[in-house]
Amino acid sequence: MRYAGLALAFVGSWCFAFAGPMAKYLIAAGLAPMEAVWTRMAGAGLLLVAVLAVVRPSALRIARSKLPFFGLYALMGVAGVQSLYFVAITRLPVGVALLLEFMAPVMVVAWVRVVRRIRLARAAYVGAVVAVVGLAIVVEAWQGLRIDALGLLLGLLAGACCAGYFLMCDGFGDDIDPLGLIAWGLLGAAVLLIPVSQPWNIPWEAFTVSATPEGAVTLPVIGAYLCMAVVATSMAYILSMYAVRRLSAAVGATVASLEVIAGAVVAWALVGETLGVFQIVGGLIVLSGALLAQTATASAQPSEEPEPQVIEEPAAVTAPG
């Protein structure tokens, strides 16, 4: 089961990595960033609901008692991460905002240790910190040291929502169908984002043309959109969900940082963005942190807290990018 989870996590990280480069084609064609986010969530959500309605309608049934969980998943795990990050980059350098969002590994590890009282091996903590340091090098965070206070808060809130995503994926029982949760979560996020994305203003004619972001090859916008909605959203969320169900939220969030590295590689291959020495060195450090976290096992020493859980922490999954 562990190796199956690792395979799902690895493929899922690469699926998520296509979101940014494909969104550049929509933006180059005239869509605003939040409009691109809304079309991504709405299209993927409608696709999954339609497919499940035909092949697995039971997955779409929601018990009334589970409605709050579904709403929180849509609000925090999907809409919150996307919208807070995009607002944060209006006040912060992109690299700094990205680093704040991917503070999620540290937040998840802290939550699991303090709130859930689960004892983790030292490798889990060290791996999370090493991954964040590596990410700081990748995004060259020192270039944005003049921090806007509101932007800092928004970036940290995006990280908290990202952490919440992992904890929720790891925390629901068998009475919730994962596919139904993803489908309604994406569609619910699209509904929640209507006031800020204002889809009635989207230039829909942009999907009928081809676009060429700076340094990239020319692609039909509709093709880039389908890749973003199907591969980088529907498939990515499904793979991520099933990976974390087999693995662990605590260490899983650490390896989520690899999504940034995969995104940089995809952007280099598809849209001509260069990989500098900091990206390569930082990427190796992130990878080292992720591998270190994967070796984490629960300590055999008793905890000072009453009746703590002692578990083995396996490997990880990607974040929703």
Number of C-alpha atoms within 10 A of each C-alpha: 9 13 13 13 23 19 14 23 29 22 18 29 29 22 28 27 29 27 26 17 23 26 24 24 30 28 18 16 22 18 21 17 16 21 23 22 23 28 20 24 27 20 20 27 24 16 17 21 21 14 12 17 14 9 9 13 13 12 17 20 11 16 9 7 8 12 11 10 15 20 17 19 25 26 22 24 29 27 27 25 27 22 21 22 24 20 17 26 18 11 17 23 19 17 20 25 28 24 25 26 26 29 27 30 32 24 21 26 24 16 17 17 16 12 9 11 18 23 25 23 18 15 20 29 21 16 28 29 20 21 32 25 18 25 32 23 22 26 22 16 19 11 10 15 10 9 12 14 11 12 22 18 14 25 29 24 22 31 28 24 24 29 28 24 28 29 21 18 22 20 12 14 10 6 9 17 15 19 20 22 23 27 28 21 25 31 25 22 27 27 17 18 23 15 9 11 21 12 17 9 10 17 13 12 9 19 19 12 11 17 23 17 18 13 11 18 12 14 15 17 24 17 15 21 23 16 19 31 26 19 20 26 28 25 19 28 28 17 24 28 29 20 31 28 19 21 25 23 29 33 33 32 32 38 30 29 30 26 24 26 23 19 21 23 21 21 22 16 13 16 20 16 16 12 13 10 11 16 21 17 15 24 25 18 21 31 22 17 27 30 19 23 31 21 17 21 18 18 15 11 8 12 14 8 11 8 10 14 15 17 14 16 22 23 29 30 35 32 32 24 22
